[in-house]
Amino acid sequence: MPESQPAVTTLDALVVGAGVSGIYQLYTLRERGLDAQMVEAGSGVGGVWYWNRYPGARFDSESYAYGYFFSRELIDEWDWSEEYAGQPETERYLNYAVDKFDLRRLINLEQRVTSAEWDADDARWTVTTQSGRVWRPRHLVTALGILSAPAFPSAPGLDDYRGERAHTGLWPAEGIDFTGKKVAVIGTGSSGVQIIPFVARDAEKLVVFQRSPNWCTPINNFAISPERMADIRGRIDEIWETTQLSPSGSMHRPMSESSLDMDPEERRRHFDRLYDSPGLIMALANFRDVALDKRANDNATAYIAERIRARVNDPELAERLIPKDHGFGQKRPPLENGYYEVFNEPHVSLVSTGDEPIIRFTETGIETVRGHYDLDVIVFATGFEAVVGSYNRVDIRGRDGLSLRDHWEAGPRTYLGLTVAGFPNLFLVGGPQSTTGNIPRATDFQADWVATTIARMRERGETTVEPTAAAEDAWIDHVNGGIVGTLMETAESWAFGSNVPGRKRAYLLYAGGLPQYRERVRAATDDDYRGLSFS
Ligand code: N01
């Protein structure tokens, strides 16, 4: 082969993305005897747990409910150290799984996919990476992650700024030392809320730029003792069942009681218990009507506002930290550890960008309408072009050169959140219109479905699979219908793409809950793969 020709690898399936979902997908394809490999942009595996290595990054799902369930050996070998494990531990766990199941030799690191084109003549994808390498898989499985395309503020001058900077989702491996420095954190979503106490601990001065406050509740994390780990192992089948029955794939389900049937004192005792419980219990195991009924939601919201007021010394500052535009749970609520107390520290200040907009970044800091903030470090906790962003950054072309970006111009279009009309043999795992909650419990089911479907095609001598346009339309109606009437419907959040200027508003996730999602996919599959055509 002439030297200028790139190496071409022909195989059954290529998985893109070495996150928790992609790793399991690669495993399950290989288990079915398929010739599969993986490409990954990073220099290590772990997906979000590789990129988001900022101080404070940790689970908000219970560690053992997030980890893999497919291998009893792995469950027996891995001891989780905390109920909500930190990023370094999760990254170690995923590396351990990759080595245990001998997957590392199949994972091509530092291979960012730039384009993927369907070749109808050969019924294969041509996938090209930034380094110029080419793969020719029959099936292309994208496990790109819903929060993997970092977003930055659009204010001018970002390139003029000369100090240190980092996005939480692209955190440098060597870390950042905040000691004695003047630091700004922009953004108060889950990432901002997790990192801010760590910055406040070390920095000489911290300015938090807040566009919208969130309803944050305490994580109440705790260490897992050897006895508790043994107990978790003993109950692992029960834990699995619990995740399967939970709408969010987590350890939690809403309570059966209505909060409106209770007298205020009894309701308050319940809220006290939920607020002081670990993890997302306040959000996911609250009264059944908190997420559905405005009056019930108002009660929960008023309770949390009161708890915030009790934790922030300055009443005016407390009011600025309390959301006024949405109720608790209408957006995904961050979990925090000492977040509100940070604002009682004399070296910490809060800029509400609604009152004091950022005009521009300068060589030495940030200029707002009220003045200039001299800075040594800017932390961008400004979130992601969620769900579709990671797809939009790749030039994906299906039949007759149809671009996925164009196909999704008005919002994502999929069938079952797994396939796309006009894009044969393209599978989405953890992509739009299917994902919610505790991600691995959404995607392990999908990965099994993808592997089973591909293996079945091989047995039947079929080379292509693609949904019909009608099936795709019906799925979009179902997904959009699921959000109507919920309190989430009106909130501006990344789940609707609202944080990306110019993006058409469309619901990007799946609001019906995972049991219903699995039921829908199973019903279509059992009905001879209704909505999909094979050839
Ligand atoms: O991102 P976000 P995130 N000027 O989009 C603000 C998961 N996660 O990385 O709300 C000023 O939530 C923006 O303001 P607004 C979890 O699913 C989980 O924090 O758009 N501010 C917002 O405050 C989470 O939901 C964990 O008005 C600007 C913030 O930046 C998801 O990831 C930990 C701005 C971005 O918040 C995303 O969380 C971390 C601007 N120009 C993340 N642009 C766990 O605990 C944006 N903002 C497992």
Boltz pocket constraint, residues with backbone or C-beta under 6 A from the ligand:
constraints:
  - pocket:
      binder: B
      contacts: [[A, 57], [A, 58], [A, 59], [A, 60], [A, 61], [A, 147], [A, 152], [A, 153], [A, 154], [A, 155], [A, 168], [A, 186], [A, 187], [A, 188], [A, 189], [A, 190], [A, 191], [A, 192], [A, 194], [A, 209], [A, 210], [A, 211], [A, 212], [A, 332], [A, 335], [A, 353], [A, 381], [A, 382], [A, 383], [A, 384], [A, 492], [A, 494], [A, 499]]
      max_distance: 6.0
